[in-house]
């Protein structure tokens, strides 16, 4: 089993720790909840400005999400 988590897996995990829905996070970022879902499934790349907003809301660093 792969012990490394993807960026999307980390976003989902941190969002759930804070008891946020995809809709809650989407409102902060200024995108649809469907786009947050795609980010969490690693279906599409996250633009740098959205990654910063996500990291800030989840109280984690961008480096953490990307490593």
C-alpha positions as CSV (number, residue, x, y, z in Angstrom):
1,X,0.0,0.0,0.0
2,X,1.2,3.5,-0.9
3,X,1.9,5.4,2.3
4,X,2.2,8.8,0.6
5,X,-0.9,10.9,0.3
6,X,-1.7,13.0,-2.7
7,X,-2.5,16.7,-2.5
8,X,-6.2,15.9,-3.0
9,X,-6.2,13.3,-0.2
10,X,-4.5,15.8,2.2
11,X,-7.1,18.5,1.3
12,X,-10.0,16.1,1.9
13,X,-8.4,14.9,5.2
14,X,-7.8,18.4,6.5
15,X,-11.2,19.6,5.4
16,X,-12.9,16.8,7.3
17,X,-10.8,17.5,10.4
18,X,-12.3,21.0,10.4
19,X,-15.8,19.6,9.7
20,X,-16.1,21.6,6.5
21,X,-18.1,20.5,3.6
22,X,-16.9,20.8,0.0
23,X,-19.4,23.6,-0.4
24,X,-18.0,25.4,2.6
25,X,-14.5,25.2,1.2
26,X,-15.7,26.1,-2.3
27,X,-17.2,29.4,-1.0
28,X,-13.9,30.4,0.5
29,X,-12.0,29.6,-2.6
30,X,-14.6,31.1,-4.9
31,X,-15.2,28.0,-7.0
32,X,-17.9,25.3,-7.2
33,X,-18.1,22.4,-4.8
34,X,-17.7,20.2,-7.9
35,X,-14.3,21.7,-8.6
36,X,-13.3,21.0,-5.0
37,X,-14.4,17.4,-5.5
38,X,-12.1,17.2,-8.6
39,X,-9.2,18.7,-6.6
40,X,-9.7,16.1,-3.9
41,X,-9.8,13.3,-6.4
42,X,-6.6,14.7,-8.1
43,X,-8.5,14.9,-11.4
44,X,-7.2,18.3,-12.2
45,X,-4.3,20.6,-11.2
46,X,-5.0,23.3,-8.6
47,X,-4.0,26.8,-9.7
48,X,-1.6,28.4,-7.3
49,X,-4.0,31.1,-6.2
50,X,-6.7,28.5,-5.3
51,X,-4.1,26.3,-3.5
52,X,-3.1,29.3,-1.3
53,X,-6.8,30.0,-0.4
54,X,-7.3,26.3,0.4
55,X,-4.2,26.0,2.5
56,X,-5.0,29.2,4.4
57,X,-8.6,28.0,5.2
58,X,-7.3,24.6,6.2
59,X,-4.6,26.1,8.4
60,X,-1.8,24.2,6.6
61,X,1.0,25.3,4.4
62,X,1.0,25.0,0.6
63,X,4.3,23.0,1.0
64,X,2.5,20.4,3.2
65,X,-0.3,20.0,0.6
66,X,2.2,19.7,-2.3
67,X,4.7,17.4,-0.6
